[in-house]
Amino acid sequence: METFQCIKCGNCCRPHGYVRLKEGEAELIAGYEGMDILQFVKECARLTDDRTSLSLNEKTDGSCIFLAGDNTCVINDVKPRQCRDFPGNWRYDGYEKICGALHESGHNRIRQ
């Protein structure tokens, strides 16, 4: 079985789009960041267009607000399931081209 080795390229945190929060994730991240849930929602999240969930906000360049300058995740210890599942459970055309580690290695399927 192959294992994924992140090279901290940060590419997975840069595409425009939703980082949908599952139940309890907003509260977990808020607590980790020392915020109450209302402050977290106001400053760090938005309602998705389909109004079914919250998504993390993006910086003006489209990257996640929790992506640090050194391409690490500020909330790594409590990052959302969607983020933890990359790349192992992501399946859409071109997902492997996002990840520098997958792109460099030529892998198109990695098991975690």
C-alpha positions in Angstrom: 0.0 0.0 0.0 1.3 3.4 -0.9 1.3 6.2 1.6 1.0 9.9 0.9 3.9 12.1 1.9 2.9 15.8 1.9 5.6 18.2 0.6 3.9 21.3 2.0 3.3 22.9 -1.4 0.1 24.4 -0.1 -1.6 23.8 -3.4 -4.5 22.0 -1.8 -5.4 25.1 0.2 -5.3 27.5 -2.8 -8.2 26.6 -5.2 -11.3 28.8 -5.0 -14.2 26.8 -3.7 -15.8 25.6 -0.5 -14.2 24.0 2.5 -17.5 22.8 3.9 -17.7 22.4 7.6 -19.3 19.3 9.0 -21.3 19.3 12.3 -19.2 20.4 15.2 -16.2 21.5 13.1 -17.0 25.3 13.4 -17.2 25.0 17.2 -14.0 23.0 17.3 -12.0 25.5 15.2 -13.5 28.4 17.1 -12.3 27.0 20.4 -8.9 26.2 19.0 -8.6 29.8 17.8 -9.9 31.1 21.1 -13.1 32.5 19.6 -16.7 32.1 20.5 -18.8 30.6 17.7 -20.4 33.9 16.7 -17.1 35.6 16.3 -15.8 32.6 14.3 -18.8 32.7 11.9 -18.5 36.4 11.5 -14.8 36.5 10.8 -13.9 33.1 9.4 -16.8 31.4 7.7 -19.7 32.0 5.2 -22.9 30.3 4.3 -22.6 28.3 1.1 -24.8 29.4 -1.8 -27.0 26.3 -1.4 -27.5 27.4 2.3 -26.7 23.9 3.5 -23.5 24.5 5.4 -20.8 26.9 6.4 -17.5 27.1 4.5 -14.2 28.6 5.6 -13.5 32.0 4.1 -10.8 32.6 1.6 -8.2 35.3 1.3 -8.4 37.6 -1.7 -6.2 35.3 -3.7 -8.6 32.4 -3.1 -6.4 30.5 -0.6 -7.8 29.4 2.7 -7.7 31.9 5.5 -5.8 29.4 7.6 -3.0 28.8 5.2 0.2 30.3 6.7 3.0 31.8 4.7 5.1 28.7 5.0 2.3 26.6 3.4 1.3 25.0 6.7 -2.2 24.9 8.2 -2.7 27.2 11.2 -5.5 24.9 12.4 -3.9 21.6 11.4 -4.8 19.9 14.7 -8.5 20.6 14.1 -8.7 21.1 10.4 -12.0 20.1 8.7 -12.7 16.5 7.5 -12.6 17.8 3.9 -9.0 18.9 4.4 -7.9 15.8 6.3 -9.3 13.7 3.5 -7.1 15.2 0.8 -5.9 13.5 -1.3 -7.0 10.0 -0.3 -10.7 10.6 -0.6 -10.9 13.3 -3.2 -12.2 12.0 -6.5 -12.9 14.4 -9.3 -11.2 15.0 -12.7 -7.8 16.7 -12.2 -7.6 16.5 -8.4 -4.1 14.9 -8.6 -2.8 17.9 -10.5 -3.5 20.2 -7.5 -1.1 18.4 -5.2 2.6 18.9 -5.8 3.5 15.6 -4.2 1.1 13.7 -6.5 2.0 15.7 -9.6 5.7 15.2 -9.1 5.4 11.5 -8.4 3.0 10.8 -11.2 0.6 9.0 -8.9 -3.0 9.4 -9.6 -4.3 7.3 -6.7 -2.8 7.4 -3.2 -4.1 5.5 -0.3 -3.7 6.9 3.2 
